Amino acid sequence: MTDADRTKPLVLGYIRQHLLMTEDELVGVKARLVDYAFAEGFTMGTVFIEQRESTPAAFEALVQAISQDQASAVVLPSMLHFAVLGAPLAVKLTFERATGAQVFVAAGLDWSH
């Protein structure tokens, strides 16, 4: 993180990698989360990638990182990325209450490329 970045609130990312997601698709989704963070005035921190075979390891690491990194928010490509953990809205509300970090969905981005 650069000195200029420290003036902006930190946001972390969370992506559930689905079974048929290619590495190129994953790179594209991560780039769009970074674009969203920049457009909304955040500094992008770590993007946690949930793998099917290790669920919920990335989510647990995300929860720990919120307090360690003093992140104020988390950005997801869509609420469906919380679905593997339970009902997405319930996961969001519980997560926000437990961590104090807001959850944002990177809506409005062009996900086609």
C-alpha positions in Angstrom: 0.0 0.0 0.0 1.4 3.4 -0.9 1.2 6.5 1.3 -1.5 8.0 -1.0 -3.5 4.8 -0.5 -3.6 5.2 3.3 -5.9 8.2 2.9 -8.7 6.0 1.6 -10.6 3.3 3.5 -9.5 -0.3 2.9 -11.8 -2.8 1.3 -11.1 -6.5 1.0 -12.6 -8.8 -1.7 -14.3 -12.2 -1.5 -14.9 -14.5 -4.5 -16.2 -18.0 -4.5 -14.5 -19.7 -7.4 -17.0 -21.9 -9.1 -16.3 -25.3 -10.6 -15.9 -24.2 -14.2 -14.3 -20.8 -13.6 -11.0 -20.5 -15.6 -8.0 -18.7 -14.3 -8.6 -16.0 -16.9 -12.2 -15.5 -15.6 -10.9 -15.3 -12.0 -8.3 -12.7 -13.0 -11.1 -10.7 -14.7 -13.4 -10.8 -11.7 -10.6 -9.8 -9.4 -9.8 -6.8 -11.7 -13.4 -5.7 -11.7 -13.4 -5.8 -7.9 -10.3 -3.5 -8.0 -12.1 -1.2 -10.4 -15.1 -1.0 -8.1 -13.0 -0.2 -5.1 -11.2 2.5 -7.0 -14.4 4.0 -8.4 -16.0 4.0 -4.9 -13.0 5.7 -3.2 -11.5 2.6 -1.5 -8.0 1.1 -1.5 -8.2 -2.5 -2.5 -6.6 -5.0 -0.2 -6.5 -8.8 -0.4 -9.1 -10.6 -2.5 -9.9 -13.9 -0.8 -10.7 -16.8 -3.1 -12.9 -19.5 -1.8 -12.1 -22.9 -3.3 -14.8 -25.6 -3.3 -12.6 -28.2 -1.6 -11.6 -25.9 1.3 -14.8 -24.0 2.1 -15.0 -21.9 4.4 -11.2 -21.4 4.8 -11.1 -18.2 2.7 -14.2 -16.8 4.5 -12.6 -17.5 7.9 -9.4 -15.8 6.7 -11.4 -12.8 5.5 -13.1 -12.4 8.9 -9.7 -12.5 10.6 -8.2 -10.0 8.1 -11.0 -7.5 8.7 -9.7 -6.7 12.2 -6.0 -7.3 11.5 -6.0 -5.0 8.4 -8.6 -2.6 9.8 -10.7 -2.9 6.7 -14.0 -1.1 6.7 -15.7 -3.0 3.9 -15.8 -6.2 1.8 -16.8 -6.2 -1.9 -18.3 -9.3 -3.7 -19.0 -9.8 -7.4 -22.6 -10.7 -6.3 -24.4 -11.9 -3.2 -24.4 -15.4 -4.7 -20.7 -15.6 -3.6 -22.0 -15.9 0.0 -24.4 -18.7 -1.0 -22.0 -21.5 -0.2 -22.0 -20.4 3.4 -25.8 -20.2 3.8 -28.6 -17.9 2.8 -26.7 -14.9 1.3 -28.6 -12.1 3.1 -28.4 -13.9 6.4 -24.6 -14.4 5.9 -24.2 -10.7 5.0 -26.1 -9.5 8.0 -24.3 -11.8 10.4 -20.9 -10.9 8.9 -21.6 -7.1 9.1 -22.7 -7.5 12.8 -19.7 -9.6 13.7 -17.0 -7.7 12.0 -18.4 -4.1 11.7 -17.4 -4.1 8.1 -20.0 -3.3 5.4 -20.6 -5.7 2.5 -20.9 -4.2 -1.0 -21.8 -5.8 -4.3 -19.8 -4.6 -7.3 -23.0 -4.1 -9.2 -23.2 -2.0 -12.3 -19.8 -3.2 -13.7 -19.6 -4.7 -17.1 -18.9 -8.4 -16.3 -18.8 -9.5 -19.9 -15.1 -9.2 -20.5 
